[in-house]
Amino acid sequence: MNVNNPILKGMHAIFHNITRNVVFYSSDMTPIDHKGRVFNTELKAALGIPQEVNNMYEYTLLLGADYSRLKMLTIVSACSDVEFLLKQYIENYYDTNANKPKNFYQRLDDVNNQIFTNKGVDLNRHSFFNKIKIAFQVRHICIHNMGFVDESFKQKTGLDLPIDTKFDIDNTFINETFTAIEELILLLDRL
């Protein structure tokens, strides 16, 4: 991706190299790696692992965990990248008053209305912005509800999902979020 703005270039490098190439990669590869970590009989006996459990993957599932948390961390990381990108970009190029509330850059509609629309750019006119806003709501339920949908999530996203069901973060959702973030970076680079 060709980005000219030095702040955006640096933030894209962090997003691409850390969130995409490390965090997202780990969310796919850790379960595969754990399936290959086979327990021998002696180790199972020494650690009290049931004999029917063959590897680290099965042991993780036996403990009641699953690997969906890794997908959640990918979205949390991507949204944190966007938050920091907006903070750095706005404070360096737009905002002369850097005294924004702590969570200002997480409130994407406020960022759009108070910063960008005042400069003649409405991010809501771009479909990628809605995808990022949904990702931020997914981030919120991942952090506060372990990924389970609540009424606030339904209201803020417009998604008709059952309350108390886990939001399914699959690679399609993650890749669509990544594409939306790259589109945001490209738009900001043109401003």
N, C-alpha and C positions, 0 to 999 in steps of 0.2 A: 504494500500500500504506500503510495507516494504522498507524504505529508510534508508541507513546507514549514509550518509554524513550529518553532523549537519546543514549546511546551507541549503541544499536541503530539509531536514526534516522539518526545520522551515518554509521554503517558501511553501512547500506542505501543511503544516498545515494552513497557511494563505489562500492559494488558495482554499483549500477544505472547510475550516470552514467559511470563509467570502464570497468569490466569489460564490462558489457552494451552500453553505447552507444558506446564507443570501440574496445575490443579486439575484441569479437565482431563488431561492424560492420565493422571493418577486415579481419577474417578472411574475410568475404564479399565486400567491395568491392574489396580490393586486386587479386585476380585479374581482376575486371571492368575495373578501371582500367588494369591492365597490358595487357590485350587492346586497349585503345584507344590505347596509346602506340606508335604505328606508327613504324617506322624507315624513313627515306628512303634511297635508294641511296647518296647521298654519306656519310651518317652510318655506314651499314654498312661502306662501304669504309674510312672513316677509322678506325673502331674494330676492323676485322677481323672483323666479324660476318658469318657466312655469308649469302649472298644469299637463300637459301630461308627464313631467319628473318624474319618480318614485323613482330613486335612484341615488347615487353618480356616478355609472358607466354611466348611461344615461346622467347625467349632464356633465361629462367629455367629452363624445362624442359630446354633444350639443355645447360645447365650442370650438370644432374643434380639440381637442386633441384625441390621442388614446393611447393605452398601449404599442405600439411597442417601444417606447423610453426606456422602462424597459428592453427589450431584448437587445437594443443597449448598455445600461449601463452594462449589463452582459458581453458582448464581450469587452467593454472598460476595465472593471475591470480585466477580464482574461488576456488580453494583457498587461495591466500594471503589473500584477503579473509576467508574463514571462519576461518583460523588467527588473524588479527589480531582479528577480531570476538570470538572465544572468549577470547583473551588479555585484551582490554579489558574485556569483560563480566565474566569470572571475577575478575580482579584488582580490579575495582571493586565487585562485589556479593557474591562468595562467598569468595574465597581470602584468608585473612589472612596466608598465607605465600607471598609472591610469588617465592620462590627456586625456581622450577621449572626443570628442565633446559632448555637452549636449544630443543630440538625437542619439548618437552612438548605444545604445542598442535597439533602435527601428528599426534600419536598419539591418535586420536579415541577408541579404546576406553579408554585411560588417562584421558583427560579425562572421559569418561562415568563410569567406575568410581570415580575418585578425587574427582570434584567433584559431578557431578549425582546419581548414585545415593545418595551420602551425604546429599543434600538431599531425597531422596524422588522424584527424577525419573530414570527410565531412558530415555535417548534411543533405546536399541535397540528399544523398544516402538513406535517410529514408523518407518514404511517409508521416509520421506525420509532418515533417518539412514544407512541402508544405502547409499542412492544417493550420499550425500556421501562415505561411506567408500570406495566404488568410485572416485569421482572423485579422491580423494586417492591411491589406488593408480595411477590413470592419470597423475596429476601426477608421481608418483615415476618411472614408466617414461619419461615425456616428458623429465624432467630428466636421468635417468641412463642411459637406453637409447635416446634419440631416438624413443620411442614403441613400441619393440619389446617384446613379451611375453616375460617370463622365468618361471622356475619359481616364484619368490617371488610374483610377480603372480598366477599361477594359484592358488596356495595361499591367498593372502589374500583373493582375490575370489570364489573358487569357480567362476570362469568357465572353461569348457573350451575354451581357445583354443590353437592350436599355438604352441609355443615359437618365438621368432625371427620371428614375423609381426608386422606393425605393427597396433596397436590402431586401429581405424577410429573416429576422433572426428568424428562428423557433427553436423549442427545439432540432430537429435533428441536425441542424448546431451547436448549442451550445454544445450538448453532444459530437459531433465529435471533436469539438475544445478542450473540456475538456479532452477527451481521448488522443488527440495528445499532450497536455501539460503534461499529466501524463507519456506518453511514452518518452518525452524529459527528464523529471526528472529522470526516470529510466535509460536512456542512460547515462546521466551525472553522475549518482551515480555509474555506472560501470567503468567510466574513471579513 
